[in-house]
Amino acid sequence: MRRRYRQSPRFWATCSLFWFVILNFLSHGDRFQPDHITFEIPHFDKILHFGYFFGGGGLLAAALFFKKAPSWTRLTLMVTLSLSLIGIWDEYHQSLFENRSGNDLGDWLADTLGALCGALVFRTLHRRLL
């Protein structure tokens, strides 16, 4: 990735926007998930929620970091709160479809923790983008 894109807040904000659009498509239901794949792992959906919001947390943290956020504490709080609200939206959005269950507190908690961890990992690895 060329340096100017790696350090562009617009690039990372666009990636965050695509992340949000894909989240909404995934929330629509089973048509985006192959029928033949089944997992016998308890609470596997929580792992998926955590992982997806972990990625979103890293993308949003990059966008805010390169826009010159004032401090790491504030940046981490902004990312966590923003994606936590998006997690609430996602749970509500899922409840609008008959083949989905929504408003799951465990899923929302996994979303919030994933966002927090994504921002913290970005803080640790951000020097590689400089």
N, C-alpha and C positions, 0 to 999 in steps of 0.2 A: 504494500500500500504506500503510495507516495506520501511524503511528509506533509504536504499541504492538506491532504484529506484526513490524515491521522489527527491533525490538530485543529480541524475545522468544526466549530460547534454546530454549524448548519448540517454537515455530514452526519454527525452523531444524533442530532435532533430528527433528521429524516429517517435514520435507522430506527429511532424510538417510535416514530409515527408508524412505520411499517410493522413494527412489533405490535403496536396497539391494533392495527387493522387485522393482522393475522389472529390476534387474540379473539377478536369479535367473530371471525369466521370459525375458529375452533369452538367457540361457545355455542354455535348453532346446533351442534349435535353430532350424531353418529355417522353422518354421511362423509365426514372427513377422517374417519377411523376405520381401518380395514376390519371386516367381520371375523376373519380367521385368526386374528391375534388376540390371545387371551393371556392374562397374567394371573397367577395364583398368589401374588404378593399382597399381603394385607395392607390396606391404605395406600396402594400404588398411586391412586389419584392425587394424594397429598404430595408424593414425590414429584409428580408431573407439575403440579401447581408451583411447588418450591423452585424447581428447575427453570420453568418458564419465566417466573418473576425474578429469579436470580439473573438471568440474561437481560431482562428489561431493566433491572437495577443498574447493571453495568453500563448499558447503553445510555440511560438517562444521566448517570453520574459522569460519563464522558462528555455529554453535551453541556452539562452545567460546569464542569471543570474547565473546559476550554473556553467557556464564556466568562471565565474569571469569577467563579463563586467565591464569596468572602472567606470562608473557612471550611475545613474538612467536616467539622461538627455540623455546621449549618447545611452543607451540601448533603451529608448523610441523612439528616432529618428531612430535608426537602424531598429527596429521592424516596425515602421510606414512606413519608406521609402521602406523597403524590401517588405512588403505586399501591399503597394501602387503599386509597379512595378508588383507584381503578379496580382493585380486587373486589371492593364492595359492588361496583358497577357490574363486574363480570359475574358475580354470584346472582345479582338481580336479573341480569340479562339471560343467564342460563334458566332461570325459573320461568321465563316466558315461553319456553319450548316444551312440548309434551314429552319428548323423549329424553329430557334432561332434568336433573334435580338441581336446584339452586339454593341460595341462602344458607350454605353450609359454613358454620363458624370455623370448622377445622380447615376447610379449603382457604378461607380468607386469612386465617392465621399463617398457613403455609405460604400464601402470597406475600404477606407482610414480611415474614422472616426471610423469604427468598430475596425480596427487594433489599432488605437491610444487608444481607450477606453479599449480594451483588455489588452494592455500593462499597462495602468494606474491602472486598477483593480488588475492586478497581483502584481503591486508594493504595493498596499494596503494590499493584502492578502498573500503575499509571506511568511510571518513568520509561517504560518500554515504548510508549507512544510519543515521547518527546524527541 
